[in-house]
Amino acid sequence: MFVQPAWRRRGVARQLLAALEAQARKLGYVALRLETALGQPEAICLYRSAGYVDIPPFGEYMGNAVSVCFEKRLT
């Protein structure tokens, strides 16, 4: 996810994330997983504050030293 600099600090990313989670629930998903990089501290902070927890790298991110992976259970 990328938010243009002019729109940052307005809650846009959080709103997008909430909309994605709502759609995933409607589709019957029970969890979401995502990846970002160590060089994205704002994204890491957003995901953790939105209830995502760190998980080991998965899929194509396995073995990638800069990947940070997260999961959130949708209940």
C-alpha positions as CSV (number, residue, x, y, z in Angstrom):
1,M,0.0,0.0,0.0
2,F,1.3,3.4,-0.8
3,V,-0.2,6.8,0.1
4,Q,0.9,9.9,-1.7
5,P,2.8,12.2,0.6
6,A,0.1,14.9,0.4
7,W,-2.5,12.5,1.8
8,R,-0.4,11.1,4.7
9,R,-1.3,11.5,8.3
10,R,-5.0,11.7,7.4
11,G,-6.0,8.1,8.2
12,V,-6.2,7.1,4.5
13,A,-4.1,4.0,4.9
14,R,-6.0,2.9,8.0
15,Q,-9.3,3.4,6.1
16,L,-8.0,1.4,3.2
17,L,-6.9,-1.4,5.5
18,A,-10.3,-1.4,7.3
19,A,-12.1,-1.6,3.9
20,L,-9.9,-4.5,2.8
21,E,-10.6,-6.3,6.1
22,A,-14.3,-5.8,5.8
23,Q,-14.4,-7.1,2.2
24,A,-12.3,-10.2,3.3
25,R,-14.8,-10.9,6.1
26,K,-17.7,-10.7,3.6
27,L,-15.9,-13.2,1.3
28,G,-15.4,-15.6,4.2
29,Y,-11.7,-15.2,4.9
30,V,-10.7,-16.0,8.4
31,A,-7.2,-14.3,8.3
32,L,-5.2,-11.8,6.3
33,R,-1.4,-12.0,5.8
34,L,0.8,-9.2,4.5
35,E,4.4,-8.3,4.0
36,T,6.3,-5.1,4.2
37,A,10.0,-4.2,4.5
38,L,12.2,-3.2,7.4
39,G,12.7,0.1,5.7
40,Q,8.9,0.9,6.1
41,P,8.6,1.8,9.8
42,E,5.4,3.7,9.3
43,A,3.7,0.6,7.6
44,I,5.0,-1.7,10.4
45,C,3.6,0.7,13.0
46,L,0.2,0.9,11.2
47,Y,-0.1,-2.9,10.9
48,R,0.8,-3.6,14.5
49,S,-1.6,-0.8,15.7
50,A,-4.4,-2.4,13.6
51,G,-4.0,-5.7,15.3
52,Y,-1.6,-7.5,13.0
53,V,1.0,-9.7,14.7
54,D,4.4,-10.7,13.4
55,I,4.7,-14.0,11.7
56,P,7.6,-15.8,10.0
57,P,8.1,-14.9,6.4
58,F,5.9,-17.0,4.1
59,G,5.9,-17.8,0.4
60,E,8.2,-15.8,-1.8
61,Y,9.3,-13.8,1.3
62,M,11.0,-16.8,3.0
63,G,14.7,-16.1,3.3
64,N,14.3,-12.4,2.5
65,A,16.2,-10.6,5.3
66,V,14.3,-7.3,4.8
67,S,10.8,-8.7,4.8
68,V,8.5,-8.3,7.8
69,C,5.3,-10.4,7.7
70,F,2.1,-10.1,9.6
71,E,-1.2,-11.8,10.1
72,K,-4.5,-10.8,11.5
73,R,-7.3,-13.2,12.4
74,L,-10.7,-11.9,11.3
75,T,-13.2,-12.7,14.0
